[in-house]
Amino acid sequence: MALNLNKNLKLYYSIKEVAEMLGISESTLRYWEREFPFLKPKTSGPAMIRQYQEKDIEQIRLIHNLVKVRGFKLAAAKKIINSNRNGADRKADVLTRLLNVRDDLQALRRQMDSLQ
């Protein structure tokens, strides 16, 4: 069996880590948890520390795409997610891939410019 180097070995992420991944505040994440009932991270201990799994982060990325990137209000984002979940997921995936391609192309351009 081949070793998968791309596999993420971390099972849980803190609220701070997730907020930093997306460039949003921790309070925004807490607010989204209240507004979107399907977004429920695992909590542990007497302090009720949030522990986000990859599936939770994907849900947050979808909300982030709709609200922060595309500029929808929360009510519109809820409606889109409830009415066309698969379509919203696919659009978010495509946007993420395009942003990654753009970043790669910009890095290539910087490398080419440094060679001249």
C-alpha positions as CSV (number, residue, x, y, z in Angstrom):
1,M,0.0,0.0,0.0
2,A,1.4,3.4,-1.0
3,L,1.8,6.2,1.6
4,N,-0.6,9.1,1.0
5,L,1.5,12.2,1.7
6,N,-1.4,14.6,1.0
7,K,-3.5,13.1,3.8
8,N,-4.1,15.4,6.7
9,L,-3.2,13.6,9.9
10,K,-4.9,16.1,12.2
11,L,-8.4,15.0,13.3
12,Y,-9.5,18.1,15.2
13,Y,-8.9,21.8,14.8
14,S,-9.4,24.6,17.4
15,I,-11.6,27.6,16.7
16,K,-8.5,29.7,16.4
17,E,-7.0,27.4,13.8
18,V,-10.1,27.4,11.7
19,A,-10.5,31.2,11.9
20,E,-6.9,31.7,10.8
21,M,-7.4,29.2,7.9
22,L,-10.3,31.4,6.5
23,G,-9.1,34.8,7.6
24,I,-12.1,35.5,9.8
25,S,-12.6,36.1,13.5
26,E,-13.5,33.5,16.1
27,S,-16.6,35.5,17.0
28,T,-17.8,35.2,13.3
29,L,-17.5,31.4,13.6
30,R,-19.5,31.4,16.8
31,Y,-22.2,33.6,15.2
32,W,-22.4,31.3,12.1
33,E,-22.9,28.3,14.5
34,R,-26.0,30.0,15.8
35,E,-27.3,31.0,12.4
36,F,-26.6,27.7,10.6
37,P,-28.0,24.8,12.6
38,F,-26.1,22.1,10.6
39,L,-22.8,23.6,11.8
40,K,-22.2,21.9,15.1
41,P,-18.6,21.2,16.0
42,K,-17.8,18.7,18.7
43,T,-17.3,20.2,22.2
44,S,-15.3,18.7,25.0
45,G,-14.5,19.3,28.6
46,P,-16.2,21.5,31.2
47,A,-15.1,24.6,29.2
48,M,-17.0,23.2,26.1
49,I,-14.0,23.7,23.8
50,R,-14.9,23.5,20.2
51,Q,-13.2,20.9,18.1
52,Y,-13.7,21.1,14.3
53,Q,-13.3,18.2,12.0
54,E,-12.7,18.3,8.2
55,K,-16.4,18.0,7.5
56,D,-17.1,21.0,9.7
57,I,-14.4,23.0,8.0
58,E,-15.9,22.2,4.6
59,Q,-19.3,23.5,5.8
60,I,-17.6,26.7,7.1
61,R,-15.8,27.1,3.7
62,L,-19.2,26.9,2.0
63,I,-20.7,29.6,4.2
64,H,-17.5,31.7,3.9
65,N,-17.7,31.4,0.1
66,L,-21.3,32.5,0.0
67,V,-21.1,35.3,2.6
68,K,-17.6,36.7,2.4
69,V,-16.5,35.9,-1.1
70,R,-19.7,36.2,-3.1
71,G,-21.3,38.8,-0.8
72,F,-24.6,37.2,0.1
73,K,-26.4,38.2,3.2
74,L,-26.9,35.4,5.8
75,A,-30.6,34.9,4.9
76,A,-29.7,34.5,1.2
77,A,-26.9,32.1,2.1
78,K,-29.2,30.0,4.2
79,K,-31.7,29.9,1.4
80,I,-29.1,28.8,-1.2
81,I,-27.7,26.1,1.1
82,N,-31.2,24.8,1.9
83,S,-32.5,24.8,-1.6
84,N,-29.5,23.7,-3.6
85,R,-26.9,22.2,-1.4
86,N,-25.0,20.2,-4.0
87,G,-24.8,23.2,-6.5
88,A,-23.5,25.5,-3.8
89,D,-20.9,22.9,-2.8
90,R,-19.7,22.5,-6.4
91,K,-19.5,26.2,-6.9
92,A,-17.4,26.6,-3.8
93,D,-15.1,23.8,-4.9
94,V,-14.6,25.4,-8.3
95,L,-13.9,28.7,-6.8
96,T,-11.3,27.2,-4.4
97,R,-9.6,25.4,-7.3
98,L,-9.5,28.6,-9.4
99,L,-8.0,30.6,-6.5
100,N,-5.4,27.9,-6.1
101,V,-4.6,28.0,-9.8
102,R,-4.3,31.8,-9.7
103,D,-1.9,31.6,-6.8
104,D,0.2,29.0,-8.6
105,L,0.3,31.1,-11.7
106,Q,1.3,34.2,-9.7
107,A,4.1,32.2,-8.1
108,L,5.3,31.0,-11.5
109,R,5.3,34.6,-12.8
110,R,7.4,35.7,-9.8
111,Q,9.9,32.9,-10.5
112,M,10.1,33.9,-14.2
113,D,10.6,37.5,-13.3
114,S,13.4,36.7,-11.0
115,L,15.2,34.8,-13.7
116,Q,15.3,37.8,-16.0
